[in-house]
Amino acid sequence: MKTNKHIFGSTIIALFLLTVSCVPAPEPINYGKDLCAYCLMSIVDKKFGAELVTDKGKVYKFDAIECMVNYDAGFDKPVKYYLVNAYDMPGELELVDSCHFLISESVPSPMGAYLSAYKEPEIPKQIIAENGGSMLIWSELRAQLISHGIVH
């Protein structure tokens, strides 16, 4: 027969696990296995992946930034995190507000929007100087992609 101490201890552990499991957090992308939530393609390129995490902790993974923007355009749940793989830091998920976005035909992305993210601003500036393109921050990029229909 369980004592009150055992029941109380089990209840505390269960509540702790429930609380910890509900904390919204990014998940690593399992390249080659995870599928894009928008286009259902396998996520393989570590330079272009993206991730959206809701306030409730549900994680949606994408093979390209443009897929995440397309998915988010019709999404009706509060989002806690928008993350992208930075081209200059392959495989590392970075918060979108800490990245610089490049639209340049010299850097093709998986879905054809020529969109990439960079942690260091010097890299997209150099690409623009050599090949043309435009550099944007997340809020500008998102507004431009949605309003101009650049997303595919």
LUMZA-257239 format. One record per residue: x, y, z of N, C-alpha, C in turn; residue number from 1; residue in one letter. Coordinates in nm, 2 decimals. Example, Ala and Ser with C-alpha at 12.3 -4.5 7.8 and 13.67 -1.06 7.14 Angstrom:
! residues 2
@n_x=1.32	n_y=-0.57	n_z=0.78	ca_x=1.23	ca_y=-0.45	ca_z=0.78	c_x=1.32	c_y=-0.33	c_z=0.78	seq=1	type=a
@n_x=1.28	n_y=-0.22	n_z=0.71	ca_x=1.37	ca_y=-0.11	ca_z=0.71	c_x=1.29	c_y=0.00	c_z=0.79	seq=2	type=s
This chain:
! residues 152
@n_x=0.08	n_y=-0.12	n_z=0.00	ca_x=0.00	ca_y=0.00	ca_z=0.00	c_x=0.09	c_y=0.12	c_z=0.00	seq=1	type=m
@n_x=0.05	n_y=0.22	n_z=-0.09	ca_x=0.13	ca_y=0.34	ca_z=-0.10	c_x=0.10	c_y=0.43	c_z=0.02	seq=2	type=k
@n_x=0.21	n_y=0.50	n_z=0.06	ca_x=0.19	ca_y=0.60	ca_z=0.17	c_x=0.16	c_y=0.73	c_z=0.10	seq=3	type=t
@n_x=0.11	n_y=0.82	n_z=0.19	ca_x=0.09	ca_y=0.96	ca_z=0.14	c_x=0.21	c_y=1.02	c_z=0.08	seq=4	type=n
@n_x=0.33	n_y=0.99	n_z=0.14	ca_x=0.46	ca_y=1.05	ca_z=0.09	c_x=0.48	c_y=1.00	c_z=-0.05	seq=5	type=k
@n_x=0.46	n_y=0.87	n_z=-0.08	ca_x=0.48	ca_y=0.82	ca_z=-0.21	c_x=0.39	c_y=0.88	c_z=-0.32	seq=6	type=h
@n_x=0.26	n_y=0.90	n_z=-0.28	ca_x=0.16	ca_y=0.96	ca_z=-0.37	c_x=0.20	c_y=1.10	c_z=-0.39	seq=7	type=i
@n_x=0.23	n_y=1.17	n_z=-0.29	ca_x=0.27	ca_y=1.32	ca_z=-0.30	c_x=0.40	c_y=1.33	c_z=-0.39	seq=8	type=f
@n_x=0.50	n_y=1.25	n_z=-0.37	ca_x=0.62	ca_y=1.25	ca_z=-0.45	c_x=0.59	c_y=1.22	c_z=-0.59	seq=9	type=g
@n_x=0.51	n_y=1.12	n_z=-0.62	ca_x=0.47	ca_y=1.08	ca_z=-0.76	c_x=0.40	c_y=1.19	c_z=-0.83	seq=10	type=s
@n_x=0.31	n_y=1.26	n_z=-0.75	ca_x=0.23	ca_y=1.37	ca_z=-0.81	c_x=0.33	c_y=1.49	c_z=-0.84	seq=11	type=t
@n_x=0.42	n_y=1.52	n_z=-0.76	ca_x=0.52	ca_y=1.63	ca_z=-0.78	c_x=0.60	c_y=1.60	c_z=-0.91	seq=12	type=i
@n_x=0.65	n_y=1.47	n_z=-0.92	ca_x=0.73	ca_y=1.43	ca_z=-1.03	c_x=0.65	c_y=1.44	c_z=-1.16	seq=13	type=i
@n_x=0.52	n_y=1.40	n_z=-1.16	ca_x=0.44	ca_y=1.40	ca_z=-1.28	c_x=0.41	c_y=1.54	c_z=-1.32	seq=14	type=a
@n_x=0.38	n_y=1.63	n_z=-1.22	ca_x=0.36	ca_y=1.77	ca_z=-1.25	c_x=0.48	c_y=1.84	c_z=-1.31	seq=15	type=l
@n_x=0.60	n_y=1.81	n_z=-1.26	ca_x=0.72	ca_y=1.86	ca_z=-1.31	c_x=0.75	c_y=1.82	c_z=-1.45	seq=16	type=f
@n_x=0.73	n_y=1.69	n_z=-1.48	ca_x=0.75	ca_y=1.64	ca_z=-1.62	c_x=0.65	c_y=1.70	c_z=-1.71	seq=17	type=l
@n_x=0.52	n_y=1.72	n_z=-1.67	ca_x=0.42	ca_y=1.78	ca_z=-1.75	c_x=0.46	c_y=1.93	c_z=-1.78	seq=18	type=l
@n_x=0.51	n_y=2.00	n_z=-1.68	ca_x=0.55	ca_y=2.14	ca_z=-1.70	c_x=0.67	c_y=2.15	c_z=-1.79	seq=19	type=t
@n_x=0.77	n_y=2.07	n_z=-1.77	ca_x=0.89	ca_y=2.07	ca_z=-1.86	c_x=0.86	c_y=2.04	c_z=-2.00	seq=20	type=v
@n_x=0.77	n_y=1.94	n_z=-2.02	ca_x=0.74	ca_y=1.89	ca_z=-2.16	c_x=0.65	c_y=2.00	c_z=-2.23	seq=21	type=s
@n_x=0.59	n_y=2.09	n_z=-2.17	ca_x=0.51	ca_y=2.19	ca_z=-2.23	c_x=0.58	c_y=2.32	c_z=-2.26	seq=22	type=c
@n_x=0.71	n_y=2.33	n_z=-2.22	ca_x=0.79	ca_y=2.45	ca_z=-2.25	c_x=0.82	c_y=2.46	c_z=-2.40	seq=23	type=v
@n_x=0.78	n_y=2.56	n_z=-2.47	ca_x=0.81	ca_y=2.57	ca_z=-2.61	c_x=0.97	c_y=2.58	c_z=-2.63	seq=24	type=p
@n_x=1.02	n_y=2.49	n_z=-2.72	ca_x=1.16	ca_y=2.49	ca_z=-2.75	c_x=1.18	c_y=2.44	c_z=-2.89	seq=25	type=a
@n_x=1.29	n_y=2.49	n_z=-2.95	ca_x=1.32	ca_y=2.43	ca_z=-3.08	c_x=1.37	c_y=2.29	c_z=-3.07	seq=26	type=p
@n_x=1.36	n_y=2.22	n_z=-3.18	ca_x=1.42	ca_y=2.08	ca_z=-3.19	c_x=1.52	c_y=2.08	c_z=-3.30	seq=27	type=e
@n_x=1.62	n_y=2.00	n_z=-3.29	ca_x=1.71	ca_y=1.98	ca_z=-3.40	c_x=1.64	c_y=1.92	c_z=-3.52	seq=28	type=p
@n_x=1.68	n_y=1.96	n_z=-3.64	ca_x=1.63	ca_y=1.91	ca_z=-3.76	c_x=1.70	c_y=1.78	c_z=-3.79	seq=29	type=i
@n_x=1.63	n_y=1.67	n_z=-3.82	ca_x=1.69	ca_y=1.54	ca_z=-3.85	c_x=1.70	c_y=1.54	c_z=-4.01	seq=30	type=n
@n_x=1.82	n_y=1.59	n_z=-4.06	ca_x=1.83	ca_y=1.60	ca_z=-4.20	c_x=1.83	c_y=1.47	c_z=-4.27	seq=31	type=y
@n_x=1.76	n_y=1.46	n_z=-4.38	ca_x=1.74	ca_y=1.34	ca_z=-4.46	c_x=1.62	c_y=1.25	c_z=-4.41	seq=32	type=g
@n_x=1.57	n_y=1.29	n_z=-4.29	ca_x=1.46	ca_y=1.21	ca_z=-4.24	c_x=1.33	c_y=1.30	c_z=-4.22	seq=33	type=k
@n_x=1.35	n_y=1.42	n_z=-4.16	ca_x=1.23	ca_y=1.51	ca_z=-4.14	c_x=1.18	c_y=1.56	c_z=-4.27	seq=34	type=d
@n_x=1.05	n_y=1.57	n_z=-4.27	ca_x=0.98	ca_y=1.63	ca_z=-4.39	c_x=0.93	c_y=1.77	c_z=-4.37	seq=35	type=l
@n_x=0.94	n_y=1.85	n_z=-4.47	ca_x=0.89	ca_y=1.99	ca_z=-4.47	c_x=0.74	c_y=1.99	c_z=-4.44	seq=36	type=c
@n_x=0.70	n_y=2.07	n_z=-4.34	ca_x=0.55	ca_y=2.08	ca_z=-4.30	c_x=0.47	c_y=2.14	c_z=-4.41	seq=37	type=a
@n_x=0.54	n_y=2.22	n_z=-4.50	ca_x=0.46	ca_y=2.29	ca_z=-4.61	c_x=0.46	c_y=2.21	c_z=-4.74	seq=38	type=y
@n_x=0.58	n_y=2.17	n_z=-4.79	ca_x=0.58	ca_y=2.10	ca_z=-4.92	c_x=0.60	c_y=1.95	c_z=-4.92	seq=39	type=c
@n_x=0.63	n_y=1.90	n_z=-4.80	ca_x=0.65	ca_y=1.76	ca_z=-4.77	c_x=0.78	c_y=1.70	c_z=-4.83	seq=40	type=l
@n_x=0.87	n_y=1.79	n_z=-4.88	ca_x=1.00	ca_y=1.74	ca_z=-4.93	c_x=1.08	c_y=1.70	c_z=-4.81	seq=41	type=m
@n_x=1.18	n_y=1.61	n_z=-4.83	ca_x=1.27	ca_y=1.58	ca_z=-4.73	c_x=1.37	c_y=1.69	c_z=-4.70	seq=42	type=s
@n_x=1.39	n_y=1.72	n_z=-4.58	ca_x=1.49	ca_y=1.83	ca_z=-4.54	c_x=1.63	c_y=1.78	c_z=-4.55	seq=43	type=i
@n_x=1.71	n_y=1.82	n_z=-4.64	ca_x=1.84	ca_y=1.77	ca_z=-4.66	c_x=1.95	c_y=1.87	c_z=-4.66	seq=44	type=v
@n_x=1.93	n_y=1.99	n_z=-4.70	ca_x=2.03	ca_y=2.09	ca_z=-4.71	c_x=2.04	c_y=2.17	c_z=-4.58	seq=45	type=d
@n_x=2.15	n_y=2.16	n_z=-4.51	ca_x=2.17	ca_y=2.22	ca_z=-4.38	c_x=2.19	c_y=2.37	c_z=-4.39	seq=46	type=k
@n_x=2.19	n_y=2.43	n_z=-4.51	ca_x=2.21	ca_y=2.57	ca_z=-4.52	c_x=2.07	c_y=2.64	c_z=-4.54	seq=47	type=k
@n_x=1.96	n_y=2.57	n_z=-4.55	ca_x=1.84	ca_y=2.63	ca_z=-4.59	c_x=1.72	c_y=2.59	c_z=-4.50	seq=48	type=f
@n_x=1.74	n_y=2.50	n_z=-4.40	ca_x=1.62	ca_y=2.46	ca_z=-4.32	c_x=1.57	c_y=2.57	c_z=-4.23	seq=49	type=g
@n_x=1.44	n_y=2.55	n_z=-4.19	ca_x=1.38	ca_y=2.65	ca_z=-4.10	c_x=1.28	c_y=2.58	c_z=-4.01	seq=50	type=a
@n_x=1.24	n_y=2.65	n_z=-3.90	ca_x=1.16	ca_y=2.59	ca_z=-3.80	c_x=1.07	c_y=2.69	c_z=-3.74	seq=51	type=e
@n_x=0.95	n_y=2.65	n_z=-3.71	ca_x=0.85	ca_y=2.74	ca_z=-3.64	c_x=0.81	c_y=2.66	c_z=-3.52	seq=52	type=l
@n_x=0.81	n_y=2.73	n_z=-3.40	ca_x=0.76	ca_y=2.67	ca_z=-3.28	c_x=0.65	c_y=2.75	c_z=-3.22	seq=53	type=v
@n_x=0.54	n_y=2.68	n_z=-3.19	ca_x=0.42	ca_y=2.76	ca_z=-3.14	c_x=0.44	c_y=2.78	c_z=-2.99	seq=54	type=t
@n_x=0.35	n_y=2.87	n_z=-2.94	ca_x=0.35	ca_y=2.90	ca_z=-2.80	c_x=0.33	c_y=2.78	c_z=-2.71	seq=55	type=d
@n_x=0.26	n_y=2.68	n_z=-2.77	ca_x=0.23	ca_y=2.56	ca_z=-2.69	c_x=0.34	c_y=2.45	c_z=-2.71	seq=56	type=k
@n_x=0.44	n_y=2.48	n_z=-2.79	ca_x=0.55	ca_y=2.39	ca_z=-2.81	c_x=0.55	c_y=2.30	c_z=-2.93	seq=57	type=g
@n_x=0.45	n_y=2.31	n_z=-3.02	ca_x=0.44	ca_y=2.23	ca_z=-3.14	c_x=0.55	c_y=2.28	c_z=-3.23	seq=58	type=k
@n_x=0.63	n_y=2.19	n_z=-3.29	ca_x=0.74	ca_y=2.23	ca_z=-3.38	c_x=0.70	c_y=2.19	c_z=-3.52	seq=59	type=v
@n_x=0.72	n_y=2.28	n_z=-3.62	ca_x=0.70	ca_y=2.26	ca_z=-3.76	c_x=0.84	c_y=2.28	c_z=-3.83	seq=60	type=y
@n_x=0.88	n_y=2.19	n_z=-3.91	ca_x=1.01	ca_y=2.20	ca_z=-3.97	c_x=0.99	c_y=2.22	c_z=-4.12	seq=61	type=k
@n_x=1.09	n_y=2.29	n_z=-4.19	ca_x=1.08	ca_y=2.33	ca_z=-4.33	c_x=1.21	c_y=2.31	c_z=-4.40	seq=62	type=f
@n_x=1.20	n_y=2.28	n_z=-4.53	ca_x=1.32	ca_y=2.26	ca_z=-4.61	c_x=1.38	c_y=2.39	c_z=-4.66	seq=63	type=d
@n_x=1.30	n_y=2.50	n_z=-4.65	ca_x=1.34	ca_y=2.63	ca_z=-4.70	c_x=1.27	c_y=2.74	c_z=-4.63	seq=64	type=a
@n_x=1.33	n_y=2.86	n_z=-4.62	ca_x=1.27	ca_y=2.97	ca_z=-4.55	c_x=1.14	c_y=3.01	c_z=-4.61	seq=65	type=i
@n_x=1.13	n_y=3.00	n_z=-4.75	ca_x=1.01	ca_y=3.04	ca_z=-4.82	c_x=0.90	c_y=2.94	c_z=-4.78	seq=66	type=e
@n_x=0.93	n_y=2.82	n_z=-4.75	ca_x=0.82	ca_y=2.72	ca_z=-4.71	c_x=0.77	c_y=2.77	c_z=-4.58	seq=67	type=c
@n_x=0.85	n_y=2.81	n_z=-4.49	ca_x=0.81	ca_y=2.85	ca_z=-4.35	c_x=0.72	c_y=2.98	c_z=-4.37	seq=68	type=m
@n_x=0.76	n_y=3.07	n_z=-4.45	ca_x=0.68	ca_y=3.19	ca_z=-4.47	c_x=0.54	c_y=3.16	c_z=-4.53	seq=69	type=v
@n_x=0.54	n_y=3.07	n_z=-4.63	ca_x=0.41	ca_y=3.03	ca_z=-4.69	c_x=0.32	c_y=2.96	c_z=-4.59	seq=70	type=n
@n_x=0.38	n_y=2.87	n_z=-4.51	ca_x=0.30	ca_y=2.80	ca_z=-4.41	c_x=0.25	c_y=2.90	c_z=-4.31	seq=71	type=y
@n_x=0.33	n_y=2.99	n_z=-4.26	ca_x=0.30	ca_y=3.09	ca_z=-4.16	c_x=0.19	c_y=3.19	c_z=-4.21	seq=72	type=d
@n_x=0.19	n_y=3.21	n_z=-4.34	ca_x=0.09	ca_y=3.31	ca_z=-4.40	c_x=-0.06	c_y=3.26	c_z=-4.37	seq=73	type=a
@n_x=-0.08	n_y=3.13	n_z=-4.36	ca_x=-0.21	ca_y=3.08	ca_z=-4.33	c_x=-0.22	c_y=3.02	c_z=-4.19	seq=74	type=g
@n_x=-0.12	n_y=3.04	n_z=-4.11	ca_x=-0.12	ca_y=2.98	ca_z=-3.98	c_x=-0.20	c_y=3.06	c_z=-3.88	seq=75	type=f
@n_x=-0.28	n_y=3.00	n_z=-3.80	ca_x=-0.36	ca_y=3.07	ca_z=-3.71	c_x=-0.33	c_y=3.05	c_z=-3.56	seq=76	type=d
@n_x=-0.21	n_y=3.00	n_z=-3.53	ca_x=-0.17	ca_y=2.98	ca_z=-3.39	c_x=-0.06	c_y=3.08	c_z=-3.35	seq=77	type=k
@n_x=-0.05	n_y=3.12	n_z=-3.23	ca_x=0.06	ca_y=3.21	ca_z=-3.19	c_x=0.20	c_y=3.14	c_z=-3.20	seq=78	type=p
@n_x=0.29	n_y=3.21	n_z=-3.25	ca_x=0.43	ca_y=3.15	ca_z=-3.27	c_x=0.52	c_y=3.21	c_z=-3.17	seq=79	type=v
@n_x=0.60	n_y=3.12	n_z=-3.11	ca_x=0.70	ca_y=3.16	ca_z=-3.01	c_x=0.83	c_y=3.18	c_z=-3.07	seq=80	type=k
@n_x=0.87	n_y=3.10	n_z=-3.17	ca_x=1.00	ca_y=3.11	ca_z=-3.23	c_x=0.99	c_y=3.09	c_z=-3.38	seq=81	type=y
@n_x=1.06	n_y=3.17	n_z=-3.46	ca_x=1.09	ca_y=3.15	ca_z=-3.60	c_x=1.24	c_y=3.13	c_z=-3.60	seq=82	type=y
@n_x=1.29	n_y=3.02	n_z=-3.66	ca_x=1.43	ca_y=2.99	ca_z=-3.67	c_x=1.47	c_y=2.95	c_z=-3.81	seq=83	type=l
@n_x=1.59	n_y=2.97	n_z=-3.85	ca_x=1.64	ca_y=2.94	ca_z=-3.98	c_x=1.78	c_y=2.88	c_z=-3.97	seq=84	type=v
@n_x=1.82	n_y=2.80	n_z=-4.06	ca_x=1.96	ca_y=2.76	ca_z=-4.08	c_x=2.03	c_y=2.88	c_z=-4.14	seq=85	type=n
@n_x=2.14	n_y=2.92	n_z=-4.09	ca_x=2.22	ca_y=3.03	ca_z=-4.15	c_x=2.31	c_y=2.96	c_z=-4.25	seq=86	type=a
@n_x=2.32	n_y=3.02	n_z=-4.37	ca_x=2.40	ca_y=2.96	ca_z=-4.48	c_x=2.55	c_y=2.96	c_z=-4.43	seq=87	type=y
@n_x=2.59	n_y=3.05	n_z=-4.35	ca_x=2.73	ca_y=3.06	ca_z=-4.31	c_x=2.75	c_y=2.98	c_z=-4.18	seq=88	type=d
@n_x=2.65	n_y=2.91	n_z=-4.13	ca_x=2.66	ca_y=2.82	ca_z=-4.01	c_x=2.57	c_y=2.70	c_z=-4.04	seq=89	type=m
@n_x=2.60	n_y=2.62	n_z=-4.14	ca_x=2.51	ca_y=2.51	ca_z=-4.18	c_x=2.47	c_y=2.42	c_z=-4.06	seq=90	type=p
@n_x=2.34	n_y=2.39	n_z=-4.05	ca_x=2.29	ca_y=2.29	ca_z=-3.95	c_x=2.26	c_y=2.36	c_z=-3.82	seq=91	type=g
@n_x=2.30	n_y=2.49	n_z=-3.80	ca_x=2.27	ca_y=2.56	ca_z=-3.68	c_x=2.14	c_y=2.64	c_z=-3.69	seq=92	type=e
@n_x=2.04	n_y=2.62	n_z=-3.60	ca_x=1.92	ca_y=2.70	ca_z=-3.61	c_x=1.94	c_y=2.83	c_z=-3.53	seq=93	type=l
@n_x=1.91	n_y=2.94	n_z=-3.60	ca_x=1.93	ca_y=3.07	ca_z=-3.54	c_x=1.79	c_y=3.14	c_z=-3.54	seq=94	type=e
@n_x=1.77	n_y=3.22	n_z=-3.44	ca_x=1.65	ca_y=3.30	ca_z=-3.44	c_x=1.65	c_y=3.40	c_z=-3.56	seq=95	type=l
@n_x=1.54	n_y=3.42	n_z=-3.62	ca_x=1.53	ca_y=3.50	ca_z=-3.74	c_x=1.58	c_y=3.65	c_z=-3.71	seq=96	type=v
@n_x=1.55	n_y=3.70	n_z=-3.59	ca_x=1.59	ca_y=3.84	ca_z=-3.56	c_x=1.74	c_y=3.86	c_z=-3.55	seq=97	type=d
@n_x=1.81	n_y=3.75	n_z=-3.54	ca_x=1.96	ca_y=3.76	ca_z=-3.53	c_x=2.02	c_y=3.73	c_z=-3.67	seq=98	type=s
@n_x=1.94	n_y=3.72	n_z=-3.78	ca_x=2.00	ca_y=3.69	ca_z=-3.91	c_x=1.97	c_y=3.80	c_z=-4.01	seq=99	type=c
@n_x=2.05	n_y=3.80	n_z=-4.11	ca_x=2.04	ca_y=3.89	ca_z=-4.23	c_x=2.00	c_y=3.80	c_z=-4.35	seq=100	type=h
@n_x=1.90	n_y=3.84	n_z=-4.42	ca_x=1.84	ca_y=3.76	ca_z=-4.53	c_x=1.89	c_y=3.82	c_z=-4.66	seq=101	type=f
@n_x=1.92	n_y=3.73	n_z=-4.75	ca_x=1.97	ca_y=3.77	ca_z=-4.89	c_x=1.87	c_y=3.71	c_z=-4.99	seq=102	type=l
@n_x=1.83	n_y=3.79	n_z=-5.08	ca_x=1.76	ca_y=3.74	ca_z=-5.20	c_x=1.86	c_y=3.77	c_z=-5.32	seq=103	type=i
@n_x=1.91	n_y=3.66	n_z=-5.37	ca_x=2.01	ca_y=3.68	ca_z=-5.48	c_x=2.01	c_y=3.55	c_z=-5.57	seq=104	type=s
@n_x=2.00	n_y=3.57	n_z=-5.70	ca_x=2.00	ca_y=3.46	ca_z=-5.79	c_x=2.13	c_y=3.38	c_z=-5.79	seq=105	type=e
@n_x=2.23	n_y=3.44	n_z=-5.73	ca_x=2.36	ca_y=3.37	ca_z=-5.72	c_x=2.36	c_y=3.26	c_z=-5.61	seq=106	type=s
@n_x=2.26	n_y=3.26	n_z=-5.53	ca_x=2.24	ca_y=3.16	ca_z=-5.42	c_x=2.11	c_y=3.10	c_z=-5.43	seq=107	type=v
@n_x=2.09	n_y=2.99	n_z=-5.51	ca_x=1.96	ca_y=2.93	ca_z=-5.52	c_x=1.92	c_y=2.85	c_z=-5.40	seq=108	type=p
@n_x=1.79	n_y=2.86	n_z=-5.36	ca_x=1.74	ca_y=2.79	ca_z=-5.24	c_x=1.65	c_y=2.68	c_z=-5.29	seq=109	type=s
@n_x=1.62	n_y=2.58	n_z=-5.21	ca_x=1.55	ca_y=2.46	ca_z=-5.25	c_x=1.42	c_y=2.48	c_z=-5.32	seq=110	type=p
@n_x=1.35	n_y=2.59	n_z=-5.29	ca_x=1.22	ca_y=2.61	ca_z=-5.35	c_x=1.22	c_y=2.72	c_z=-5.45	seq=111	type=m
@n_x=1.33	n_y=2.77	n_z=-5.49	ca_x=1.35	ca_y=2.86	ca_z=-5.60	c_x=1.32	c_y=3.01	c_z=-5.57	seq=112	type=g
@n_x=1.32	n_y=3.05	n_z=-5.45	ca_x=1.30	ca_y=3.19	ca_z=-5.41	c_x=1.44	c_y=3.26	c_z=-5.40	seq=113	type=a
@n_x=1.55	n_y=3.19	n_z=-5.42	ca_x=1.68	ca_y=3.25	ca_z=-5.41	c_x=1.70	c_y=3.32	c_z=-5.27	seq=114	type=y
@n_x=1.66	n_y=3.26	n_z=-5.17	ca_x=1.65	ca_y=3.31	ca_z=-5.04	c_x=1.74	c_y=3.24	c_z=-4.94	seq=115	type=l
@n_x=1.83	n_y=3.31	n_z=-4.87	ca_x=1.92	ca_y=3.25	ca_z=-4.77	c_x=1.93	c_y=3.34	c_z=-4.66	seq=116	type=s
@n_x=1.97	n_y=3.29	n_z=-4.54	ca_x=1.99	ca_y=3.36	ca_z=-4.42	c_x=2.14	c_y=3.35	c_z=-4.38	seq=117	type=a
@n_x=2.19	n_y=3.46	n_z=-4.31	ca_x=2.33	ca_y=3.47	ca_z=-4.27	c_x=2.34	c_y=3.53	c_z=-4.13	seq=118	type=y
@n_x=2.43	n_y=3.47	n_z=-4.05	ca_x=2.45	ca_y=3.52	ca_z=-3.92	c_x=2.54	c_y=3.65	c_z=-3.93	seq=119	type=k
@n_x=2.64	n_y=3.64	n_z=-4.02	ca_x=2.73	ca_y=3.76	ca_z=-4.04	c_x=2.69	c_y=3.84	c_z=-4.15	seq=120	type=e
@n_x=2.66	n_y=3.97	n_z=-4.14	ca_x=2.62	ca_y=4.06	ca_z=-4.24	c_x=2.72	c_y=4.08	c_z=-4.36	seq=121	type=p
@n_x=2.84	n_y=4.06	n_z=-4.33	ca_x=2.95	ca_y=4.09	ca_z=-4.43	c_x=2.93	c_y=3.99	c_z=-4.55	seq=122	type=e
@n_x=2.89	n_y=3.87	n_z=-4.53	ca_x=2.88	ca_y=3.77	ca_z=-4.64	c_x=2.77	c_y=3.81	c_z=-4.74	seq=123	type=i
@n_x=2.65	n_y=3.84	n_z=-4.70	ca_x=2.55	ca_y=3.88	ca_z=-4.80	c_x=2.59	c_y=4.02	c_z=-4.86	seq=124	type=p
@n_x=2.65	n_y=4.11	n_z=-4.79	ca_x=2.70	ca_y=4.23	ca_z=-4.85	c_x=2.80	c_y=4.21	c_z=-4.96	seq=125	type=k
@n_x=2.89	n_y=4.11	n_z=-4.94	ca_x=2.99	ca_y=4.08	ca_z=-5.04	c_x=2.92	c_y=4.01	c_z=-5.16	seq=126	type=q
@n_x=2.82	n_y=3.92	n_z=-5.14	ca_x=2.75	ca_y=3.86	ca_z=-5.25	c_x=2.68	c_y=3.96	c_z=-5.33	seq=127	type=i
@n_x=2.61	n_y=4.06	n_z=-5.27	ca_x=2.54	ca_y=4.16	ca_z=-5.34	c_x=2.64	c_y=4.25	c_z=-5.42	seq=128	type=i
@n_x=2.75	n_y=4.28	n_z=-5.36	ca_x=2.85	ca_y=4.36	ca_z=-5.44	c_x=2.90	c_y=4.29	c_z=-5.56	seq=129	type=a
@n_x=2.92	n_y=4.16	n_z=-5.55	ca_x=2.97	ca_y=4.08	ca_z=-5.66	c_x=2.87	c_y=4.04	c_z=-5.76	seq=130	type=e
@n_x=2.74	n_y=4.00	n_z=-5.72	ca_x=2.64	ca_y=3.94	ca_z=-5.80	c_x=2.51	c_y=4.01	c_z=-5.80	seq=131	type=n
@n_x=2.49	n_y=4.11	n_z=-5.72	ca_x=2.36	ca_y=4.17	ca_z=-5.71	c_x=2.27	c_y=4.10	c_z=-5.61	seq=132	type=g
@n_x=2.16	n_y=4.16	n_z=-5.58	ca_x=2.06	ca_y=4.10	ca_z=-5.48	c_x=2.02	c_y=4.21	c_z=-5.38	seq=133	type=g
@n_x=1.95	n_y=4.16	n_z=-5.28	ca_x=1.91	ca_y=4.26	ca_z=-5.17	c_x=1.91	c_y=4.19	c_z=-5.04	seq=134	type=s
@n_x=1.95	n_y=4.27	n_z=-4.94	ca_x=1.96	ca_y=4.22	ca_z=-4.80	c_x=1.85	c_y=4.28	c_z=-4.72	seq=135	type=m
@n_x=1.78	n_y=4.20	n_z=-4.64	ca_x=1.67	ca_y=4.24	ca_z=-4.56	c_x=1.68	c_y=4.18	c_z=-4.42	seq=136	type=l
@n_x=1.61	n_y=4.25	n_z=-4.33	ca_x=1.59	ca_y=4.19	ca_z=-4.19	c_x=1.46	c_y=4.11	c_z=-4.20	seq=137	type=i
@n_x=1.43	n_y=4.03	n_z=-4.10	ca_x=1.31	ca_y=3.94	ca_z=-4.10	c_x=1.18	c_y=4.01	c_z=-4.13	seq=138	type=w
@n_x=1.15	n_y=4.12	n_z=-4.06	ca_x=1.02	ca_y=4.18	ca_z=-4.07	c_x=1.01	c_y=4.23	c_z=-4.22	seq=139	type=s
@n_x=1.11	n_y=4.29	n_z=-4.27	ca_x=1.11	ca_y=4.33	ca_z=-4.41	c_x=1.09	c_y=4.22	c_z=-4.51	seq=140	type=e
@n_x=1.16	n_y=4.11	n_z=-4.49	ca_x=1.16	ca_y=3.99	ca_z=-4.57	c_x=1.02	c_y=3.93	c_z=-4.57	seq=141	type=l
@n_x=0.97	n_y=3.91	n_z=-4.46	ca_x=0.83	ca_y=3.85	ca_z=-4.44	c_x=0.73	c_y=3.93	c_z=-4.51	seq=142	type=r
@n_x=0.73	n_y=4.06	n_z=-4.49	ca_x=0.63	ca_y=4.15	ca_z=-4.55	c_x=0.65	c_y=4.15	c_z=-4.70	seq=143	type=a
@n_x=0.77	n_y=4.15	n_z=-4.75	ca_x=0.79	ca_y=4.15	ca_z=-4.90	c_x=0.75	c_y=4.02	c_z=-4.96	seq=144	type=q
@n_x=0.78	n_y=3.91	n_z=-4.90	ca_x=0.75	ca_y=3.78	ca_z=-4.96	c_x=0.59	c_y=3.77	c_z=-4.96	seq=145	type=l
@n_x=0.53	n_y=3.81	n_z=-4.86	ca_x=0.38	ca_y=3.79	ca_z=-4.86	c_x=0.31	c_y=3.89	c_z=-4.95	seq=146	type=i
@n_x=0.35	n_y=4.02	n_z=-4.95	ca_x=0.28	ca_y=4.12	ca_z=-5.03	c_x=0.31	c_y=4.11	c_z=-5.18	seq=147	type=s
@n_x=0.43	n_y=4.07	n_z=-5.21	ca_x=0.47	ca_y=4.06	ca_z=-5.35	c_x=0.46	c_y=3.92	c_z=-5.41	seq=148	type=h
@n_x=0.41	n_y=3.83	n_z=-5.33	ca_x=0.39	ca_y=3.70	ca_z=-5.39	c_x=0.51	c_y=3.63	c_z=-5.44	seq=149	type=g
@n_x=0.63	n_y=3.66	n_z=-5.37	ca_x=0.75	ca_y=3.59	ca_z=-5.41	c_x=0.76	c_y=3.45	c_z=-5.37	seq=150	type=i
@n_x=0.69	n_y=3.42	n_z=-5.26	ca_x=0.69	ca_y=3.28	ca_z=-5.21	c_x=0.63	c_y=3.19	c_z=-5.31	seq=151	type=v
@n_x=0.67	n_y=3.07	n_z=-5.31	ca_x=0.62	ca_y=2.97	ca_z=-5.41	c_x=0.54	c_y=2.86	c_z=-5.34	seq=152	type=h
